[in-house]
Amino acid sequence: MANDKWLPLYDIYPAAFLEFHHIQLNLTKQGTRVVFEAPAAEQTYRFLREYQDNGLIPLLDYVAVLRRLRARMLEARDGNGKREREKTHGQAK
């Protein structure tokens, strides 16, 4: 199957599960939202089924991947994740 088709994901948790299993994701900004895009391949669907079946993975490793993916999401959304954190903490200049 050609990898020219992409599966949009709107939830960061299954997206992080795919990243944990080394499925490369594209992040696309659509308006104010960031959409995670995974290759529409059999392996992607297999890992999504495993996610839905509560597949076991090391929790700390998954959380580390989740945090990195969230940072990428904020960077894609805001252009600068640090700027967003500074605004929320009242440190914006």
Buried (B, 14 or more C-beta within 10 A) or exposed (E): EEEEEBBEBEEBEBBBBBBBBEBEBEBEEEEEEBBBBBBBBEBBEEBBEBBEEEEEBEEEEBEEBBEEBBEBBBBBBBEEBEEBEEEEEEEEE
